[in-house]
Amino acid sequence: MGSTCSCLGGNASFSATGELESAFKQFKGGEGQEKLQQALVKLSTDKSFEKVGKLNIAVNDLSNIPQQIRSLAHCLTELDISQNFLSTLPLEVCELQLLVTLDANDNKIKSLPARIHDLKRLENLMLYKNKLRDLPDEVGSLAELKSLNLFNNELIKLPQTIGKLEALEEFNAADNKLKTTPKLDGLTSLTRLALFNNNIVLMPPLEGLGKIQKIELYRNQLDVLPALAGTFEHLDEFQVANNRLTELPANIGDQTALEAIEASKNMLTSLPPSIVKLSNLWKLMVAQNKLTTLPKELFALKLRTLDMSENLFEEFPPGLEECVTIVNLMAGKNSITVIPGYLSSAFPNIKRLTYDGNPIIFDGDVGTGNIMVQQELTAKFASMSDGKFHGVAGATPEDGK
C-alpha cells in the first residue's frame, strides 16, 4: 500500500521514493518554483516522508533552492540537487543538519559557504562537475565525512584543513588545476586518493595513510614522486603514468600488497631493485619510457600483464621466458631485431602478444629463424578465439599486403 503524501495534491500517494521523485519533476525551473515551495512546506508535516528522509530535486532547471527547504531540517538525511543551474550552495542547505548525503554535482557552483561546517553529520559530499576554484577552511571540520568528490572543477589549491579529515575514505580531486597539495597525513581512514589530471609539480611525503589501497597521480607534472613514508600494507594499485618521472620510489618493494603499477609515459631509465620483492604484482605498465632492460628477478613474479612497448630495448629481456604466467605481453616500437623462439611455446596462457614497430631482421640466418618463429606465432594465435597478435610485416609475402 502506498502512503498518502499531501504535498502532491491531497490524495496522491507514493509507495517508493522513486515515485515521489517523479512527482517533483513536475516543478521545473521558474514556472514551477511556487509549486515546489508549497510542496516542500506540505512535505514537512507528512509523517510518511519523515520515514523516507530523502529528497531528489535533481534535473529541475533550478537556479536557486527555495527557502522552504529549511522546513525539512527535522527529517532530511539525503538531498540530491544535482544537474541544476546553481551558482552557489544555498545557506538554506547548510541548515539541514541531519544530512548524511548531499549530491550537488553538475551545477555551476563557484563557492561554498563557510557555514558548511554546520552539516556535522555529513558523510558523503558530491560536488563534481562544478566551477569551484577554492574551498573554505571549514570543509576540514566535517568530521564524519567519508567521501568527498571534487572531480572536474577549477580548483587551484586545497585548504590545509582537508588533510585532517580522519573519517575520509575516498578523496577525489582529479581533473582540476592543482599544482600541489597540503599534507594529507591526517587521512588515516583513506582508501582511495585520486588526484589525476591536474598540474601537480610537487607533493609532500605520503604518510599516515595506513588504509590506502589506491593512489592515482597520473597525468600531472611530477618530476619526483612524493616519498612513500613507510609501508602501506593495503596499497594494491599505484598509478603514476603521464608525468616526468625519472625514477620510482626506491622503497616501492616494501609496499608488499601492490598488485598493479602503471608508470607509462615517463622518463624512467631503470626500475628500482626492490620491485622484485612485490610477490603480488601481476600488472606492470612501463610503456613510453627510456628503459633498456628489466631486472631478471622480476620474471620470477607471477606477472600476467607486461607493457614494455616504446622504450629502448634491443632484445626481449633475459629471463622473460621463465614468466609462464604471462597473458598480455606488449613490446612494440623498441629496437628489437630478434624474435626469441620461446615466444611460441613458453607462455601457455598468453592471449595477447605485440612486437610490431621493431626493426626485426628477415635476412640471412637470423632472418630465417625470425620468419619461422613469427609464422609459428601467427598459426598459434589464429587458432585462438580470443587471441590478439601483432608481429612485423616482412616474415611472409602475405605480411606486406
BALO-894908 format. One line per 4 residues: number of its first residue (from 1); their letters; for each residue x, y, z of C-alpha. Coordinates in nm, 2 decimals, always signed. Layout:
% residues N
NUM) A) X:Y:Z; ...
This chain:
% residues 401
1) MGST) +0.00:+0.00:+0.00; +0.12:+0.35:-0.08; +0.14:+0.62:+0.19; -0.06:+0.94:+0.15
5) CSCL) +0.15:+1.24:+0.06; -0.04:+1.56:+0.10; +0.22:+1.77:-0.08; +0.13:+1.63:-0.41
9) GGNA) -0.23:+1.72:-0.41; -0.43:+1.58:-0.12; -0.49:+1.22:-0.21; -0.18:+1.14:-0.41
13) SFSA) +0.03:+0.85:-0.27; +0.37:+0.70:-0.32; +0.49:+0.35:-0.24; +0.86:+0.42:-0.31
17) TGEL) +1.10:+0.71:-0.30; +1.12:+0.69:-0.69; +0.75:+0.78:-0.72; +0.80:+1.09:-0.50
21) ESAF) +1.10:+1.20:-0.71; +0.90:+1.16:-1.03; +0.63:+1.38:-0.89; +0.88:+1.66:-0.81
25) KQFK) +1.00:+1.66:-1.17; +0.67:+1.84:-1.25; +0.81:+2.15:-1.07; +1.07:+2.27:-1.31
29) GGEG) +1.25:+2.60:-1.33; +1.10:+2.94:-1.26; +0.75:+2.83:-1.35; +0.75:+2.55:-1.10
33) QEKL) +0.90:+2.75:-0.81; +0.57:+2.83:-0.64; +0.45:+2.48:-0.66; +0.78:+2.35:-0.54
37) QQAL) +0.77:+2.59:-0.24; +0.42:+2.48:-0.15; +0.52:+2.11:-0.19; +0.82:+2.15:+0.04
41) VKLS) +0.61:+2.31:+0.32; +0.34:+2.04:+0.30; +0.61:+1.77:+0.29; +0.75:+1.89:+0.62
45) TDKS) +0.44:+1.77:+0.80; +0.40:+1.45:+0.61; +0.46:+1.16:+0.85; +0.53:+0.91:+0.57
49) FEKV) +0.81:+1.14:+0.43; +0.97:+1.17:+0.77; +1.04:+0.79:+0.75; +1.18:+0.83:+0.40
53) GKLN) +1.41:+1.13:+0.47; +1.53:+1.16:+0.11; +1.46:+1.43:-0.14; +1.56:+1.44:-0.51
57) IAVN) +1.51:+1.76:-0.70; +1.79:+1.70:-0.95; +1.74:+1.80:-1.32; +1.48:+2.06:-1.22
61) DLSN) +1.63:+2.36:-1.40; +1.67:+2.53:-1.06; +1.89:+2.84:-1.03; +1.82:+2.86:-0.66
65) IPQQ) +1.67:+2.64:-0.39; +1.35:+2.76:-0.22; +1.40:+2.88:+0.13; +1.12:+2.65:+0.23
69) IRSL) +1.36:+2.35:+0.22; +1.47:+2.45:+0.57; +1.13:+2.32:+0.69; +1.27:+1.97:+0.63
73) AHCL) +1.56:+2.02:+0.87; +1.39:+1.79:+1.12; +1.39:+1.48:+0.89; +1.60:+1.52:+0.57
77) TELD) +1.91:+1.29:+0.56; +1.97:+1.27:+0.18; +1.94:+1.56:-0.07; +2.00:+1.54:-0.44
81) ISQN) +2.02:+1.89:-0.61; +2.25:+1.78:-0.89; +2.22:+1.88:-1.26; +2.06:+2.22:-1.20
85) FLST) +2.19:+2.57:-1.25; +2.31:+2.66:-0.90; +2.60:+2.91:-0.88; +2.65:+2.87:-0.51
89) LPLE) +2.55:+2.62:-0.24; +2.25:+2.79:-0.07; +2.28:+2.87:+0.30; +1.94:+2.70:+0.35
93) VCEL) +2.10:+2.37:+0.26; +2.35:+2.43:+0.55; +2.06:+2.44:+0.79; +1.97:+2.08:+0.71
97) QLLV) +2.18:+1.95:+1.00; +2.07:+1.59:+0.97; +2.21:+1.55:+0.62; +2.42:+1.24:+0.57
101) TLDA) +2.44:+1.27:+0.19; +2.45:+1.58:-0.02; +2.47:+1.55:-0.40; +2.53:+1.88:-0.58
105) NDNK) +2.72:+1.76:-0.88; +2.69:+1.90:-1.23; +2.58:+2.26:-1.14; +2.77:+2.59:-1.18
109) IKSL) +2.88:+2.62:-0.81; +3.17:+2.86:-0.77; +3.20:+2.87:-0.39; +3.08:+2.70:-0.07
113) PARI) +2.96:+2.90:+0.23; +3.17:+2.88:+0.55; +2.85:+2.75:+0.71; +2.90:+2.42:+0.55
117) HDLK) +3.06:+2.33:+0.88; +2.71:+2.31:+1.03; +2.65:+1.98:+0.84; +2.80:+1.79:+1.13
121) RLEN) +2.66:+1.45:+1.02; +2.76:+1.47:+0.66; +2.93:+1.16:+0.53; +2.90:+1.20:+0.15
125) LMLY) +2.96:+1.52:-0.03; +2.95:+1.52:-0.41; +3.05:+1.84:-0.59; +3.19:+1.71:-0.91
129) KNKL) +3.14:+1.89:-1.24; +3.11:+2.24:-1.09; +3.31:+2.57:-1.11; +3.48:+2.56:-0.77
133) RDLP) +3.82:+2.75:-0.76; +3.88:+2.70:-0.39; +3.72:+2.56:-0.07; +3.66:+2.72:+0.27
137) DEVG) +3.88:+2.60:+0.56; +3.55:+2.49:+0.72; +3.54:+2.18:+0.50; +3.80:+2.04:+0.73
141) SLAE) +3.56:+2.04:+1.02; +3.33:+1.79:+0.86; +3.44:+1.52:+1.10; +3.21:+1.25:+0.98
145) LKSL) +3.29:+1.29:+0.61; +3.37:+0.96:+0.44; +3.35:+1.05:+0.07; +3.45:+1.39:-0.09
149) NLFN) +3.42:+1.41:-0.47; +3.55:+1.73:-0.63; +3.62:+1.58:-0.97; +3.62:+1.82:-1.27
153) NELI) +3.62:+2.16:-1.10; +3.86:+2.46:-1.13; +4.04:+2.42:-0.80; +4.39:+2.57:-0.79
157) KLPQ) +4.45:+2.49:-0.42; +4.31:+2.29:-0.13; +4.28:+2.41:+0.22; +4.53:+2.27:+0.47
161) TIGK) +4.24:+2.16:+0.69; +4.14:+1.89:+0.43; +4.43:+1.68:+0.55; +4.27:+1.63:+0.89
165) LEAL) +3.96:+1.45:+0.79; +4.02:+1.14:+0.98; +3.70:+0.96:+0.87; +3.75:+1.03:+0.50
169) EEFN) +3.77:+0.71:+0.30; +3.76:+0.83:-0.06; +3.90:+1.17:-0.18; +3.87:+1.26:-0.54
173) AADN) +4.01:+1.59:-0.65; +4.10:+1.48:-1.00; +4.06:+1.69:-1.32; +4.13:+2.02:-1.16
177) KLKT) +4.42:+2.28:-1.17; +4.61:+2.19:-0.86; +4.98:+2.25:-0.85; +5.04:+2.10:-0.51
181) TPKL) +4.85:+1.95:-0.21; +4.86:+2.01:+0.16; +4.99:+1.74:+0.39; +4.75:+1.45:+0.40
185) DGLT) +4.89:+1.27:+0.70; +4.57:+1.30:+0.90; +4.36:+1.10:+0.64; +4.41:+0.78:+0.84
189) SLTR) +4.09:+0.61:+0.70; +4.16:+0.69:+0.34; +4.14:+0.40:+0.09; +4.15:+0.59:-0.24
193) LALF) +4.34:+0.91:-0.33; +4.25:+1.04:-0.68; +4.45:+1.34:-0.80; +4.50:+1.26:-1.16
197) NNNI) +4.47:+1.51:-1.44; +4.60:+1.81:-1.25; +4.91:+2.03:-1.28; +5.08:+1.89:-0.97
201) VLMP) +5.45:+1.95:-0.97; +5.53:+1.89:-0.60; +5.37:+1.70:-0.32; +5.46:+1.65:+0.05
205) PLEG) +5.55:+1.29:+0.15; +5.26:+1.05:+0.17; +5.25:+0.93:+0.52; +4.99:+0.83:+0.78
209) LGKI) +4.77:+0.67:+0.51; +4.75:+0.34:+0.69; +4.45:+0.21:+0.50; +4.53:+0.34:+0.15
213) QKIE) +4.45:+0.10:-0.13; +4.47:+0.31:-0.45; +4.69:+0.61:-0.54; +4.61:+0.78:-0.87
217) LYRN) +4.86:+1.05:-0.96; +4.87:+1.01:-1.34; +4.85:+1.30:-1.59; +5.04:+1.55:-1.37
221) QLDV) +5.37:+1.74:-1.40; +5.57:+1.55:-1.14; +5.94:+1.52:-1.18; +5.97:+1.34:-0.85
225) LPAL) +5.71:+1.14:-0.67; +5.61:+1.22:-0.32; +5.80:+0.99:-0.08; +5.62:+0.68:+0.03
229) AGTF) +5.69:+0.73:+0.40; +5.68:+0.38:+0.55; +5.49:+0.08:+0.44; +5.13:+0.09:+0.32
233) EHLD) +5.01:-0.26:+0.40; +4.69:-0.23:+0.18; +4.82:-0.04:-0.12; +4.74:-0.26:-0.42
237) EFQV) +4.73:+0.00:-0.71; +4.98:+0.27:-0.79; +4.91:+0.48:-1.09; +5.17:+0.74:-1.19
241) ANNR) +5.16:+0.74:-1.57; +5.19:+1.06:-1.78; +5.43:+1.25:-1.56; +5.80:+1.34:-1.60
245) LTEL) +5.94:+1.08:-1.36; +6.30:+0.96:-1.39; +6.26:+0.70:-1.12; +6.01:+0.52:-0.90
249) PANI) +6.04:+0.53:-0.52; +6.33:+0.32:-0.40; +6.12:+0.16:-0.13; +5.84:+0.05:-0.37
253) GDQT) +5.93:-0.31:-0.29; +5.82:-0.25:+0.07; +5.46:-0.20:-0.04; +5.41:-0.57:-0.04
257) ALEA) +5.03:-0.56:-0.13; +5.10:-0.39:-0.46; +4.93:-0.57:-0.75; +4.94:-0.31:-1.03
261) IEAS) +5.19:-0.04:-1.12; +5.11:+0.19:-1.41; +5.41:+0.41:-1.49; +5.39:+0.45:-1.87
265) KNML) +5.47:+0.78:-2.04; +5.75:+0.90:-1.81; +6.13:+0.92:-1.84; +6.23:+0.61:-1.65
269) TSLP) +6.57:+0.46:-1.74; +6.55:+0.18:-1.48; +6.33:+0.03:-1.22; +6.43:+0.02:-0.85
273) PSIV) +6.58:-0.31:-0.75; +6.33:-0.35:-0.47; +6.05:-0.40:-0.72; +6.14:-0.77:-0.75
277) KLSN) +6.01:-0.82:-0.39; +5.65:-0.75:-0.49; +5.52:-1.10:-0.48; +5.16:-0.99:-0.56
281) LWKL) +5.25:-0.79:-0.86; +5.06:-0.91:-1.17; +5.04:-0.59:-1.38; +5.33:-0.37:-1.48
285) MVAQ) +5.28:-0.09:-1.73; +5.60:+0.09:-1.83; +5.55:+0.18:-2.19; +5.69:+0.50:-2.34
289) NKLT) +5.99:+0.54:-2.11; +6.37:+0.51:-2.17; +6.42:+0.16:-2.04; +6.69:-0.07:-2.19
293) TLPK) +6.65:-0.37:-1.95; +6.44:-0.51:-1.67; +6.56:-0.69:-1.36; +6.59:-1.06:-1.44
297) ELFA) +6.44:-1.15:-1.10; +6.12:-0.96:-1.20; +6.02:-1.26:-1.40; +6.00:-1.49:-1.10
301) LKLR) +5.69:-1.30:-1.01; +5.35:-1.41:-1.14; +5.31:-1.13:-1.39; +5.01:-1.15:-1.62
305) TLDM) +5.03:-0.82:-1.80; +5.36:-0.65:-1.90; +5.37:-0.35:-2.13; +5.73:-0.26:-2.22
309) SENL) +5.65:-0.10:-2.56; +5.80:+0.22:-2.69; +6.13:+0.20:-2.49; +6.49:+0.14:-2.59
313) FEEF) +6.50:-0.24:-2.56; +6.73:-0.40:-2.82; +6.61:-0.75:-2.72; +6.34:-0.92:-2.51
317) PPGL) +6.47:-0.90:-2.15; +6.67:-1.20:-2.03; +6.47:-1.43:-1.80; +6.13:-1.34:-1.96
321) EECV) +6.09:-1.70:-2.07; +6.06:-1.80:-1.71; +5.75:-1.59:-1.65; +5.50:-1.86:-1.76
325) TIVN) +5.20:-1.67:-1.61; +5.21:-1.40:-1.89; +4.88:-1.34:-2.05; +4.94:-1.00:-2.22
329) LMAG) +5.29:-0.90:-2.34; +5.33:-0.58:-2.54; +5.68:-0.50:-2.67; +5.61:-0.29:-2.98
333) KNSI) +5.82:+0.01:-3.11; +6.15:-0.08:-2.95; +6.49:-0.16:-3.12; +6.45:-0.54:-3.11
337) TVIP) +6.59:-0.73:-3.40; +6.55:-1.09:-3.30; +6.23:-1.28:-3.21; +6.32:-1.54:-2.95
341) GYLS) +6.20:-1.89:-3.02; +6.04:-1.93:-2.68; +5.77:-1.68:-2.76; +5.58:-1.95:-2.94
345) SAFP) +5.60:-2.21:-2.66; +5.69:-2.06:-2.32; +5.36:-1.89:-2.23; +5.07:-2.14:-2.21
349) NIKR) +4.82:-1.87:-2.10; +4.91:-1.59:-2.35; +4.62:-1.41:-2.52; +4.79:-1.10:-2.65
353) LTYD) +5.14:-1.05:-2.80; +5.26:-0.74:-2.98; +5.60:-0.65:-3.11; +5.52:-0.46:-3.42
357) GNPI) +5.72:-0.14:-3.49; +6.06:-0.32:-3.42; +6.34:-0.35:-3.68; +6.31:-0.73:-3.69
361) IFDG) +6.57:-0.88:-3.92; +6.43:-1.10:-4.20; +6.76:-1.16:-4.40; +7.02:-1.42:-4.36
365) DVGT) +7.03:-1.70:-4.10; +6.89:-1.48:-3.83; +6.61:-1.37:-4.06; +6.52:-1.73:-4.14
369) GNIM) +6.48:-1.80:-3.77; +6.27:-1.49:-3.72; +6.05:-1.59:-4.01; +5.99:-1.94:-3.86
373) VQQE) +5.90:-1.81:-3.51; +5.67:-1.54:-3.65; +5.49:-1.80:-3.87; +5.45:-2.03:-3.56
377) LTAK) +5.30:-1.74:-3.36; +5.07:-1.65:-3.65; +4.94:-2.00:-3.66; +4.91:-2.02:-3.28
381) FASM) +4.70:-1.71:-3.24; +4.49:-1.79:-3.55; +4.37:-2.10:-3.36; +4.25:-1.89:-3.06
385) SDGK) +3.90:-1.75:-3.05; +4.01:-1.45:-2.83; +4.38:-1.41:-2.92; +4.55:-1.09:-3.04
389) FHGV) +4.88:-1.09:-3.22; +5.07:-0.81:-3.40; +5.40:-0.91:-3.54; +5.62:-0.74:-3.80
393) AGAT) +5.55:-0.72:-4.18; +5.81:-0.90:-4.39; +5.81:-1.25:-4.24; +5.59:-1.39:-4.53
397) PEDG) +5.48:-1.25:-4.86; +5.13:-1.20:-4.72; +5.26:-0.98:-4.44; +5.31:-0.69:-4.68
401) K) +4.96:-0.70:-4.81
